[in-house]
Amino acid sequence: MKLKLNQNDYKILEALTKYRMMTVNQISAVFQGNKTATSKRMKAFKKAGLVETLTRLLGRKRGRPEDVLCLAEKGFDTLKERNVLDPSLLYDAVAADAIHCQQHQLLMNWFRIHLEQAQRVSPRWSYRIFTYSSPLLPPGPEMRPVLTEYVPSANTKGEMVKFSPDAVFESKDAQTGKHLLFFLEVDMGTETLARPDRNPGDVRDKILNYQAYFRTQKYKRYEKVWGCPFKGFRLVFLTHTQGRLCSLCSLVQQMPPSDFIWLTEQGRMFSMGVADNIWARGGKLEAPAESILGSLCCHSPIPNIGV
């Protein structure tokens, strides 16, 4: 018997397109549903061939492994039949097997889901976001991917360096009309902090790129993308452990100017929410934590996610 889909089902399939892969916890958090009911529905999706299960992994806490779900080709075709997706979009662009680090993608998903939760709690502010892994991104300058950036090299005079943030988002305060621009880097502790030989490819090099990006004001191109003014930007690092956070903060403090860099770890985000006072500004862990949203600070953890 063919599975009958309702409006919410189509929204779940569309979310799997944008997020590329999701756990049942993430789906239930996005749609504020019951985890047991969501799990049951996903089993029906899988039986109908709409979604696929990737390799299983443990959640943030010890216990039963979580299923990681992605859109199957049949689910992709179902969305195309409803004209939800661009007719020229290919399944390869949404297939999860192109994602190299599953844990990195899932943590980035959680950041995005926490932004959504903060918006529910404090509707005075809103946000728009682009993630590097989304297949639905608009083209950037000269038809390059919209998140591709070029800055002058810190090592070779006259050379330009290419880099891509994990995500770019902007927030708007509905009361004041003020816009803030953010760049997100999700850190899983796999990159070297600073190579002794100063060769590119480490976190230090990444920070130098953002400093050059800030200094040259190349971020101003996002004023045309989103139709609003930006005066500077905030670079936010989300890492996976407290120990890695300490190491990143130490590095950031050694690389002024770094006041525009904000850092936190996933435990703080899950316990308090992404918009609460969980961030070390400029890498200053010894100072009181702040909110990346300033006066729009709000306590917004996601309830009952069980991760």
Phi and psi in degrees as GROMACS dihedral restraints (atoms count N, CA, C in turn):
[ dihedral_restraints ]
;  ai    aj    ak    al  type     phi  dphi    fc
    3     4     5     6     1   -70.5    20    10
    4     5     6     7     1   136.7    20    10
    6     7     8     9     1   -72.1    20    10
    7     8     9    10     1   127.1    20    10
    9    10    11    12     1   -88.3    20    10
   10    11    12    13     1   124.0    20    10
   12    13    14    15     1   -98.8    20    10
   13    14    15    16     1   138.8    20    10
   15    16    17    18     1  -102.6    20    10
   16    17    18    19     1  -179.0    20    10
   18    19    20    21     1   -61.8    20    10
   19    20    21    22     1   -39.0    20    10
   21    22    23    24     1   -66.2    20    10
   22    23    24    25     1   -35.1    20    10
   24    25    26    27     1   -60.1    20    10
   25    26    27    28     1   -43.1    20    10
   27    28    29    30     1   -64.6    20    10
   28    29    30    31     1   -35.7    20    10
   30    31    32    33     1   -66.2    20    10
   31    32    33    34     1   -35.6    20    10
   33    34    35    36     1   -65.8    20    10
   34    35    36    37     1   -43.9    20    10
   36    37    38    39     1   -62.2    20    10
   37    38    39    40     1   -38.6    20    10
   39    40    41    42     1   -67.2    20    10
   40    41    42    43     1   -37.9    20    10
   42    43    44    45     1   -63.7    20    10
   43    44    45    46     1   -38.9    20    10
   45    46    47    48     1   -64.0    20    10
   46    47    48    49     1   -28.2    20    10
   48    49    50    51     1   -67.7    20    10
   49    50    51    52     1   -45.7    20    10
   51    52    53    54     1   -72.5    20    10
   52    53    54    55     1   -40.6    20    10
   54    55    56    57     1   -88.2    20    10
   55    56    57    58     1   -13.5    20    10
   57    58    59    60     1    73.7    20    10
   58    59    60    61     1   -42.4    20    10
   60    61    62    63     1  -153.8    20    10
   61    62    63    64     1   147.3    20    10
   63    64    65    66     1  -149.5    20    10
   64    65    66    67     1   149.8    20    10
   66    67    68    69     1   -89.7    20    10
   67    68    69    70     1   166.3    20    10
   69    70    71    72     1   -59.9    20    10
   70    71    72    73     1   -38.9    20    10
   72    73    74    75     1   -57.0    20    10
   73    74    75    76     1   -43.1    20    10
   75    76    77    78     1   -68.2    20    10
   76    77    78    79     1   -41.6    20    10
   78    79    80    81     1   -63.2    20    10
   79    80    81    82     1   -44.4    20    10
   81    82    83    84     1   -66.3    20    10
   82    83    84    85     1   -32.9    20    10
   84    85    86    87     1   -69.8    20    10
   85    86    87    88     1   -41.7    20    10
   87    88    89    90     1   -62.8    20    10
   88    89    90    91     1   -43.8    20    10
   90    91    92    93     1  -101.0    20    10
   91    92    93    94     1     8.2    20    10
   93    94    95    96     1    51.6    20    10
   94    95    96    97     1    44.4    20    10
   96    97    98    99     1  -105.9    20    10
   97    98    99   100     1   172.0    20    10
   99   100   101   102     1   -75.7    20    10
  100   101   102   103     1   131.9    20    10
  102   103   104   105     1   -61.5    20    10
  103   104   105   106     1   -41.2    20    10
  105   106   107   108     1   -63.8    20    10
  106   107   108   109     1   -44.2    20    10
  108   109   110   111     1   -66.4    20    10
  109   110   111   112     1   -39.1    20    10
  111   112   113   114     1   -63.8    20    10
  112   113   114   115     1   -43.4    20    10
  114   115   116   117     1   -61.1    20    10
  115   116   117   118     1   -42.5    20    10
  117   118   119   120     1   -63.1    20    10
  118   119   120   121     1   -41.7    20    10
  120   121   122   123     1   -67.5    20    10
  121   122   123   124     1   -37.6    20    10
  123   124   125   126     1   -66.6    20    10
  124   125   126   127     1   -33.2    20    10
  126   127   128   129     1   -63.9    20    10
  127   128   129   130     1   -37.5    20    10
  129   130   131   132     1   -68.3    20    10
  130   131   132   133     1   -38.7    20    10
  132   133   134   135     1   -60.4    20    10
  133   134   135   136     1   -44.3    20    10
  135   136   137   138     1   -65.3    20    10
  136   137   138   139     1   -43.2    20    10
  138   139   140   141     1   -62.2    20    10
  139   140   141   142     1   -33.5    20    10
  141   142   143   144     1   -81.9    20    10
  142   143   144   145     1    -4.6    20    10
  144   145   146   147     1    81.6    20    10
  145   146   147   148     1    15.1    20    10
  147   148   149   150     1   -83.5    20    10
  148   149   150   151     1   -30.1    20    10
  150   151   152   153     1  -131.4    20    10
  151   152   153   154     1   163.0    20    10
  153   154   155   156     1  -125.5    20    10
  154   155   156   157     1   155.8    20    10
  156   157   158   159     1  -103.6    20    10
  157   158   159   160     1   128.1    20    10
  159   160   161   162     1   -84.9    20    10
  160   161   162   163     1  -178.9    20    10
  162   163   164   165     1   -57.1    20    10
  163   164   165   166     1   142.8    20    10
  165   166   167   168     1   -79.2    20    10
  166   167   168   169     1   148.8    20    10
  168   169   170   171     1  -142.0    20    10
  169   170   171   172     1   158.4    20    10
  171   172   173   174     1   -74.2    20    10
  172   173   174   175     1   148.2    20    10
  174   175   176   177     1   -75.2    20    10
  175   176   177   178     1  -169.8    20    10
  177   178   179   180     1   -65.9    20    10
  178   179   180   181     1   -27.5    20    10
  180   181   182   183     1  -108.2    20    10
  181   182   183   184     1   155.3    20    10
  183   184   185   186     1   -64.9    20    10
  184   185   186   187     1   149.7    20    10
  186   187   188   189     1   145.4    20    10
  187   188   189   190     1  -152.1    20    10
  189   190   191   192     1   -68.7    20    10
  190   191   192   193     1   133.8    20    10
  192   193   194   195     1   -63.3    20    10
  193   194   195   196     1   151.8    20    10
  195   196   197   198     1   -96.6    20    10
  196   197   198   199     1   146.6    20    10
  198   199   200   201     1   -80.6    20    10
  199   200   201   202     1   137.1    20    10
  201   202   203   204     1  -108.0    20    10
  202   203   204   205     1   120.8    20    10
  204   205   206   207     1  -106.0    20    10
  205   206   207   208     1   147.6    20    10
  207   208   209   210     1  -141.1    20    10
  208   209   210   211     1   164.6    20    10
  210   211   212   213     1   -73.8    20    10
  211   212   213   214     1   127.4    20    10
  213   214   215   216     1   -84.7    20    10
  214   215   216   217     1   166.3    20    10
  216   217   218   219     1   -62.0    20    10
  217   218   219   220     1   -34.1    20    10
  219   220   221   222     1   -65.8    20    10
  220   221   222   223     1   -40.1    20    10
  222   223   224   225     1   -65.4    20    10
  223   224   225   226     1   -38.5    20    10
  225   226   227   228     1   -61.1    20    10
  226   227   228   229     1   -46.1    20    10
  228   229   230   231     1   -64.7    20    10
  229   230   231   232     1   -34.4    20    10
  231   232   233   234     1   -62.1    20    10
  232   233   234   235     1   -42.0    20    10
  234   235   236   237     1   -68.2    20    10
  235   236   237   238     1   -37.0    20    10
  237   238   239   240     1   -65.3    20    10
  238   239   240   241     1   -38.0    20    10
  240   241   242   243     1   -62.4    20    10
  241   242   243   244     1   -27.8    20    10
  243   244   245   246     1   -93.3    20    10
  244   245   246   247     1     6.3    20    10
  246   247   248   249     1    61.3    20    10
  247   248   249   250     1    30.1    20    10
  249   250   251   252     1   -79.0    20    10
  250   251   252   253     1   -32.4    20    10
  252   253   254   255     1  -111.1    20    10
  253   254   255   256     1   154.3    20    10
  255   256   257   258     1   -60.1    20    10
  256   257   258   259     1   131.0    20    10
  258   259   260   261     1   -57.4    20    10
  259   260   261   262     1   -26.5    20    10
  261   262   263   264     1   -82.9    20    10
  262   263   264   265     1   -10.3    20    10
  264   265   266   267     1   -69.3    20    10
  265   266   267   268     1   132.7    20    10
  267   268   269   270     1   -98.8    20    10
  268   269   270   271     1   151.1    20    10
  270   271   272   273     1   -59.8    20    10
  271   272   273   274     1   -33.3    20    10
  273   274   275   276     1   -57.3    20    10
  274   275   276   277     1   -27.2    20    10
  276   277   278   279     1   -73.8    20    10
  277   278   279   280     1   -19.7    20    10
  279   280   281   282     1  -112.5    20    10
  280   281   282   283     1    -9.8    20    10
  282   283   284   285     1   -62.8    20    10
  283   284   285   286     1   135.4    20    10
  285   286   287   288     1   -75.4    20    10
  286   287   288   289     1   -17.6    20    10
  288   289   290   291     1   -69.2    20    10
  289   290   291   292     1    -9.3    20    10
  291   292   293   294     1   -84.0    20    10
  292   293   294   295     1   -10.3    20    10
  294   295   296   297     1   -81.6    20    10
  295   296   297   298     1   120.5    20    10
  297   298   299   300     1   -78.0    20    10
  298   299   300   301     1   -36.2    20    10
  300   301   302   303     1  -122.5    20    10
  301   302   303   304     1   104.8    20    10
  303   304   305   306     1   -61.7    20    10
  304   305   306   307     1   -44.5    20    10
  306   307   308   309     1   -64.8    20    10
  307   308   309   310     1   -37.7    20    10
  309   310   311   312     1   -61.8    20    10
  310   311   312   313     1   -47.2    20    10
  312   313   314   315     1   -62.2    20    10
  313   314   315   316     1   -42.6    20    10
  315   316   317   318     1   -68.0    20    10
  316   317   318   319     1   -36.8    20    10
  318   319   320   321     1   -68.4    20    10
  319   320   321   322     1   -38.0    20    10
  321   322   323   324     1   -63.6    20    10
  322   323   324   325     1   -39.3    20    10
  324   325   326   327     1   -58.3    20    10
  325   326   327   328     1   -44.5    20    10
  327   328   329   330     1   -62.7    20    10
  328   329   330   331     1   -38.6    20    10
  330   331   332   333     1   -59.2    20    10
  331   332   333   334     1   -46.3    20    10
  333   334   335   336     1   -64.0    20    10
  334   335   336   337     1   -40.0    20    10
  336   337   338   339     1   -66.9    20    10
  337   338   339   340     1   -36.0    20    10
  339   340   341   342     1   -68.8    20    10
  340   341   342   343     1   -33.0    20    10
  342   343   344   345     1   -60.0    20    10
  343   344   345   346     1   -43.3    20    10
  345   346   347   348     1   -63.2    20    10
  346   347   348   349     1   -40.8    20    10
  348   349   350   351     1   -65.0    20    10
  349   350   351   352     1   -40.5    20    10
  351   352   353   354     1   -63.3    20    10
  352   353   354   355     1   -35.8    20    10
  354   355   356   357     1   -67.6    20    10
  355   356   357   358     1   -35.5    20    10
  357   358   359   360     1   -64.7    20    10
  358   359   360   361     1   -43.2    20    10
  360   361   362   363     1   -70.4    20    10
  361   362   363   364     1   -38.5    20    10
  363   364   365   366     1  -125.9    20    10
  364   365   366   367     1    81.1    20    10
  366   367   368   369     1   -68.0    20    10
  367   368   369   370     1    -1.0    20    10
  369   370   371   372     1   -65.9    20    10
  370   371   372   373     1   -24.9    20    10
  372   373   374   375     1  -117.0    20    10
  373   374   375   376     1   155.3    20    10
  375   376   377   378     1  -137.5    20    10
  376   377   378   379     1   165.1    20    10
  378   379   380   381     1  -143.3    20    10
  379   380   381   382     1   159.1    20    10
  381   382   383   384     1  -133.3    20    10
  382   383   384   385     1   141.7    20    10
  384   385   386   387     1  -140.1    20    10
  385   386   387   388     1   144.6    20    10
  387   388   389   390     1  -118.4    20    10
  388   389   390   391     1   133.5    20    10
  390   391   392   393     1  -116.1    20    10
  391   392   393   394     1   147.3    20    10
  393   394   395   396     1   -60.1    20    10
  394   395   396   397     1   -28.2    20    10
  396   397   398   399     1   -92.0    20    10
  397   398   399   400     1    -2.8    20    10
  399   400   401   402     1   -71.7    20    10
  400   401   402   403     1   134.0    20    10
  402   403   404   405     1   -83.4    20    10
  403   404   405   406     1     0.8    20    10
  405   406   407   408     1  -107.7    20    10
  406   407   408   409     1    20.3    20    10
  408   409   410   411     1   -73.9    20    10
  409   410   411   412     1   143.3    20    10
  411   412   413   414     1   -74.5    20    10
  412   413   414   415     1   159.9    20    10
  414   415   416   417     1   -69.5    20    10
  415   416   417   418     1   149.0    20    10
  417   418   419   420     1   -96.0    20    10
  418   419   420   421     1  -163.1    20    10
  420   421   422   423     1   -58.1    20    10
  421   422   423   424     1   137.8    20    10
  423   424   425   426     1    55.1    20    10
  424   425   426   427     1    31.4    20    10
  426   427   428   429     1    65.2    20    10
  427   428   429   430     1    18.9    20    10
  429   430   431   432     1   -78.7    20    10
  430   431   432   433     1   161.2    20    10
  432   433   434   435     1   -54.6    20    10
  433   434   435   436     1   138.9    20    10
  435   436   437   438     1   -62.0    20    10
  436   437   438   439     1   -26.3    20    10
  438   439   440   441     1   -91.5    20    10
  439   440   441   442     1     1.7    20    10
  441   442   443   444     1   -76.8    20    10
  442   443   444   445     1   129.2    20    10
  444   445   446   447     1  -122.5    20    10
  445   446   447   448     1   152.7    20    10
  447   448   449   450     1  -132.4    20    10
  448   449   450   451     1   129.5    20    10
  450   451   452   453     1  -135.9    20    10
  451   452   453   454     1   158.5    20    10
  453   454   455   456     1   -62.4    20    10
  454   455   456   457     1   138.0    20    10
  456   457   458   459     1   -67.9    20    10
  457   458   459   460     1   139.7    20    10
  459   460   461   462     1   -82.0    20    10
  460   461   462   463     1   -12.3    20    10
  462   463   464   465     1  -107.0    20    10
  463   464   465   466     1   -33.5    20    10
  465   466   467   468     1  -125.0    20    10
  466   467   468   469     1   117.0    20    10
  468   469   470   471     1   -63.0    20    10
  469   470   471   472     1   133.7    20    10
  471   472   473   474     1    85.5    20    10
  472   473   474   475     1    -9.0    20    10
  474   475   476   477     1   -92.6    20    10
  475   476   477   478     1   143.1    20    10
  477   478   479   480     1  -103.3    20    10
  478   479   480   481     1   141.0    20    10
  480   481   482   483     1  -110.3    20    10
  481   482   483   484     1   134.3    20    10
  483   484   485   486     1   -97.3    20    10
  484   485   486   487     1   135.3    20    10
  486   487   488   489     1  -150.1    20    10
  487   488   489   490     1   160.9    20    10
  489   490   491   492     1  -135.5    20    10
  490   491   492   493     1   122.3    20    10
  492   493   494   495     1   -69.5    20    10
  493   494   495   496     1   160.1    20    10
  495   496   497   498     1   -68.8    20    10
  496   497   498   499     1   -33.8    20    10
  498   499   500   501     1  -160.0    20    10
  499   500   501   502     1   156.7    20    10
  501   502   503   504     1  -129.4    20    10
  502   503   504   505     1   132.5    20    10
  504   505   506   507     1  -143.1    20    10
  505   506   507   508     1   156.8    20    10
  507   508   509   510     1  -127.2    20    10
  508   509   510   511     1   148.2    20    10
  510   511   512   513     1  -121.4    20    10
  511   512   513   514     1   151.9    20    10
  513   514   515   516     1  -130.2    20    10
  514   515   516   517     1   132.4    20    10
  516   517   518   519     1   -90.6    20    10
  517   518   519   520     1   112.1    20    10
  519   520   521   522     1   -64.8    20    10
  520   521   522   523     1   -25.1    20    10
  522   523   524   525     1   -79.9    20    10
  523   524   525   526     1   -43.0    20    10
  525   526   527   528     1   -99.0    20    10
  526   527   528   529     1   -17.7    20    10
  528   529   530   531     1    77.9    20    10
  529   530   531   532     1     8.0    20    10
  531   532   533   534     1   -78.0    20    10
  532   533   534   535     1   138.4    20    10
  534   535   536   537     1  -112.7    20    10
  535   536   537   538     1   141.6    20    10
  537   538   539   540     1  -124.1    20    10
  538   539   540   541     1   142.0    20    10
  540   541   542   543     1  -109.5    20    10
  541   542   543   544     1   135.8    20    10
  543   544   545   546     1  -130.6    20    10
  544   545   546   547     1   144.9    20    10
  546   547   548   549     1  -119.2    20    10
  547   548   549   550     1   134.5    20    10
  549   550   551   552     1  -110.5    20    10
  550   551   552   553     1   133.5    20    10
  552   553   554   555     1  -123.6    20    10
  553   554   555   556     1   118.5    20    10
  555   556   557   558     1   -94.4    20    10
  556   557   558   559     1   121.7    20    10
  558   559   560   561     1  -113.1    20    10
  559   560   561   562     1   120.9    20    10
  561   562   563   564     1  -103.8    20    10
  562   563   564   565     1    12.4    20    10
  564   565   566   567     1    78.4    20    10
  565   566   567   568     1    11.7    20    10
  567   568   569   570     1   -91.8    20    10
  568   569   570   571     1   -18.8    20    10
  570   571   572   573     1   -89.8    20    10
  571   572   573   574     1   141.6    20    10
  573   574   575   576     1   -64.7    20    10
  574   575   576   577     1   137.2    20    10
  576   577   578   579     1   -66.7    20    10
  577   578   579   580     1   -52.7    20    10
  579   580   581   582     1  -153.4    20    10
  580   581   582   583     1   115.5    20    10
  582   583   584   585     1   -71.4    20    10
  583   584   585   586     1   138.1    20    10
  585   586   587   588     1   -59.9    20    10
  586   587   588   589     1   -31.7    20    10
  588   589   590   591     1   -85.2    20    10
  589   590   591   592     1    -0.3    20    10
  591   592   593   594     1    63.8    20    10
  592   593   594   595     1    19.2    20    10
  594   595   596   597     1   -71.2    20    10
  595   596   597   598     1   151.7    20    10
  597   598   599   600     1   -68.6    20    10
  598   599   600   601     1   163.3    20    10
  600   601   602   603     1   112.4    20    10
  601   602   603   604     1     1.2    20    10
  603   604   605   606     1  -107.9    20    10
  604   605   606   607     1   179.9    20    10
  606   607   608   609     1   -66.1    20    10
  607   608   609   610     1   -36.6    20    10
  609   610   611   612     1   -56.4    20    10
  610   611   612   613     1   -44.6    20    10
  612   613   614   615     1   -63.5    20    10
  613   614   615   616     1   -38.0    20    10
  615   616   617   618     1   -62.0    20    10
  616   617   618   619     1   -42.9    20    10
  618   619   620   621     1   -65.3    20    10
  619   620   621   622     1   -40.5    20    10
  621   622   623   624     1   -59.5    20    10
  622   623   624   625     1   -38.9    20    10
  624   625   626   627     1   -62.3    20    10
  625   626   627   628     1   -44.6    20    10
  627   628   629   630     1   -68.3    20    10
  628   629   630   631     1   -34.5    20    10
  630   631   632   633     1   -63.6    20    10
  631   632   633   634     1   -41.4    20    10
  633   634   635   636     1   -66.4    20    10
  634   635   636   637     1   -36.9    20    10
  636   637   638   639     1   -64.3    20    10
  637   638   639   640     1   -40.9    20    10
  639   640   641   642     1   -66.7    20    10
  640   641   642   643     1   -46.8    20    10
  642   643   644   645     1   -64.0    20    10
  643   644   645   646     1   -40.1    20    10
  645   646   647   648     1   -85.9    20    10
  646   647   648   649     1    -5.5    20    10
  648   649   650   651     1    59.1    20    10
  649   650   651   652     1    28.5    20    10
  651   652   653   654     1   -67.1    20    10
  652   653   654   655     1   -18.1    20    10
  654   655   656   657     1   -64.2    20    10
  655   656   657   658     1   -16.6    20    10
  657   658   659   660     1   -60.6    20    10
  658   659   660   661     1   -17.9    20    10
  660   661   662   663     1   -63.2    20    10
  661   662   663   664     1   -23.1    20    10
  663   664   665   666     1   -72.0    20    10
  664   665   666   667     1   -12.0    20    10
  666   667   668   669     1   -64.4    20    10
  667   668   669   670     1   -34.9    20    10
  669   670   671   672     1   -77.5    20    10
  670   671   672   673     1   -35.9    20    10
  672   673   674   675     1   -61.9    20    10
  673   674   675   676     1   -44.8    20    10
  675   676   677   678     1  -109.5    20    10
  676   677   678   679     1    -2.3    20    10
  678   679   680   681     1    66.9    20    10
  679   680   681   682     1    39.5    20    10
  681   682   683   684     1  -152.7    20    10
  682   683   684   685     1   155.8    20    10
  684   685   686   687     1   -82.3    20    10
  685   686   687   688     1   148.5    20    10
  687   688   689   690     1  -132.4    20    10
  688   689   690   691     1   134.6    20    10
  690   691   692   693     1  -114.5    20    10
  691   692   693   694     1    89.8    20    10
  693   694   695   696     1    82.6    20    10
  694   695   696   697     1  -174.0    20    10
  696   697   698   699     1  -153.6    20    10
  697   698   699   700     1   168.0    20    10
  699   700   701   702     1  -116.6    20    10
  700   701   702   703     1   128.0    20    10
  702   703   704   705     1   -96.0    20    10
  703   704   705   706     1   120.6    20    10
  705   706   707   708     1  -113.1    20    10
  706   707   708   709     1   128.5    20    10
  708   709   710   711     1  -104.2    20    10
  709   710   711   712     1   124.0    20    10
  711   712   713   714     1  -112.9    20    10
  712   713   714   715     1   117.4    20    10
  714   715   716   717     1  -115.7    20    10
  715   716   717   718     1   176.8    20    10
  717   718   719   720     1   -99.2    20    10
  718   719   720   721     1   -17.3    20    10
  720   721   722   723     1  -138.9    20    10
  721   722   723   724     1   158.7    20    10
  723   724   725   726     1   -65.4    20    10
  724   725   726   727     1   -37.9    20    10
  726   727   728   729     1   -62.3    20    10
  727   728   729   730     1   -43.5    20    10
  729   730   731   732     1   -66.4    20    10
  730   731   732   733     1   -36.7    20    10
  732   733   734   735     1   -59.3    20    10
  733   734   735   736     1   -43.9    20    10
  735   736   737   738     1   -60.4    20    10
  736   737   738   739     1   -42.7    20    10
  738   739   740   741     1   -65.6    20    10
  739   740   741   742     1   -42.8    20    10
  741   742   743   744     1   -64.6    20    10
  742   743   744   745     1   -42.0    20    10
  744   745   746   747     1   -63.0    20    10
  745   746   747   748     1   -40.6    20    10
  747   748   749   750     1   -61.1    20    10
  748   749   750   751     1   -43.2    20    10
  750   751   752   753     1   -63.6    20    10
  751   752   753   754     1   -46.1    20    10
  753   754   755   756     1   -60.7    20    10
  754   755   756   757     1   -41.1    20    10
  756   757   758   759     1   -65.4    20    10
  757   758   759   760     1   -24.3    20    10
  759   760   761   762     1   -84.1    20    10
  760   761   762   763     1    -1.2    20    10
  762   763   764   765     1  -126.9    20    10
  763   764   765   766     1    60.4    20    10
  765   766   767   768     1   -67.7    20    10
  766   767   768   769     1   155.0    20    10
  768   769   770   771     1   -76.7    20    10
  769   770   771   772     1   131.8    20    10
  771   772   773   774     1  -137.9    20    10
  772   773   774   775     1    16.7    20    10
  774   775   776   777     1   -66.1    20    10
  775   776   777   778     1   -19.8    20    10
  777   778   779   780     1   -84.4    20    10
  778   779   780   781     1    -0.5    20    10
  780   781   782   783     1  -100.4    20    10
  781   782   783   784     1   128.2    20    10
  783   784   785   786     1  -122.3    20    10
  784   785   786   787     1   138.9    20    10
  786   787   788   789     1  -134.3    20    10
  787   788   789   790     1   145.5    20    10
  789   790   791   792     1  -155.0    20    10
  790   791   792   793     1   176.9    20    10
  792   793   794   795     1  -127.8    20    10
  793   794   795   796     1   162.3    20    10
  795   796   797   798     1   -62.1    20    10
  796   797   798   799     1   -31.9    20    10
  798   799   800   801     1   -60.0    20    10
  799   800   801   802     1   -42.0    20    10
  801   802   803   804     1   -65.0    20    10
  802   803   804   805     1   -42.1    20    10
  804   805   806   807     1   -62.2    20    10
  805   806   807   808     1   -45.0    20    10
  807   808   809   810     1   -69.3    20    10
  808   809   810   811     1   -33.2    20    10
  810   811   812   813     1   -83.0    20    10
  811   812   813   814     1   -26.2    20    10
  813   814   815   816     1  -125.5    20    10
  814   815   816   817     1   -21.5    20    10
  816   817   818   819     1   101.1    20    10
  817   818   819   820     1   154.3    20    10
  819   820   821   822     1   -72.0    20    10
  820   821   822   823     1   -21.7    20    10
  822   823   824   825     1   -97.9    20    10
  823   824   825   826     1     2.9    20    10
  825   826   827   828     1   -85.4    20    10
  826   827   828   829     1  -179.3    20    10
  828   829   830   831     1   -78.2    20    10
  829   830   831   832     1    77.4    20    10
  831   832   833   834     1  -124.4    20    10
  832   833   834   835     1     2.5    20    10
  834   835   836   837     1  -107.1    20    10
  835   836   837   838     1   137.8    20    10
  837   838   839   840     1   -94.2    20    10
  838   839   840   841     1   105.1    20    10
  840   841   842   843     1   -76.0    20    10
  841   842   843   844     1   130.0    20    10
  843   844   845   846     1    65.0    20    10
  844   845   846   847     1    17.3    20    10
  846   847   848   849     1    77.3    20    10
  847   848   849   850     1    12.6    20    10
  849   850   851   852     1   -88.0    20    10
  850   851   852   853     1    83.7    20    10
  852   853   854   855     1   -66.3    20    10
  853   854   855   856     1   -26.3    20    10
  855   856   857   858     1   -76.1    20    10
  856   857   858   859     1   -17.5    20    10
  858   859   860   861     1   -85.4    20    10
  859   860   861   862     1   159.3    20    10
  861   862   863   864     1   -57.4    20    10
  862   863   864   865     1   137.6    20    10
  864   865   866   867     1   -66.4    20    10
  865   866   867   868     1   150.6    20    10
  867   868   869   870     1  -125.5    20    10
  868   869   870   871     1   172.1    20    10
  870   871   872   873     1  -101.6    20    10
  871   872   873   874     1   138.2    20    10
  873   874   875   876     1   -67.1    20    10
  874   875   876   877     1   -14.7    20    10
  876   877   878   879     1   -98.6    20    10
  877   878   879   880     1     5.7    20    10
  879   880   881   882     1    61.5    20    10
  880   881   882   883     1  -123.3    20    10
  882   883   884   885     1   -67.0    20    10
  883   884   885   886     1   -12.9    20    10
  885   886   887   888     1   -89.0    20    10
  886   887   888   889     1    13.3    20    10
  888   889   890   891     1   -50.0    20    10
  889   890   891   892     1   134.8    20    10
  891   892   893   894     1  -151.2    20    10
  892   893   894   895     1   148.7    20    10
  894   895   896   897     1   -85.3    20    10
  895   896   897   898     1   115.4    20    10
  897   898   899   900     1  -145.8    20    10
  898   899   900   901     1    52.3    20    10
  900   901   902   903     1   -67.5    20    10
  901   902   903   904     1   153.4    20    10
  903   904   905   906     1   -82.8    20    10
  904   905   906   907     1   122.6    20    10
  906   907   908   909     1   -75.6    20    10
  907   908   909   910     1   144.0    20    10
  909   910   911   912     1    56.2    20    10
  910   911   912   913     1    41.7    20    10
  912   913   914   915     1   -91.5    20    10
  913   914   915   916     1   -22.3    20    10
  915   916   917   918     1    61.4    20    10
  916   917   918   919     1    35.6    20    10
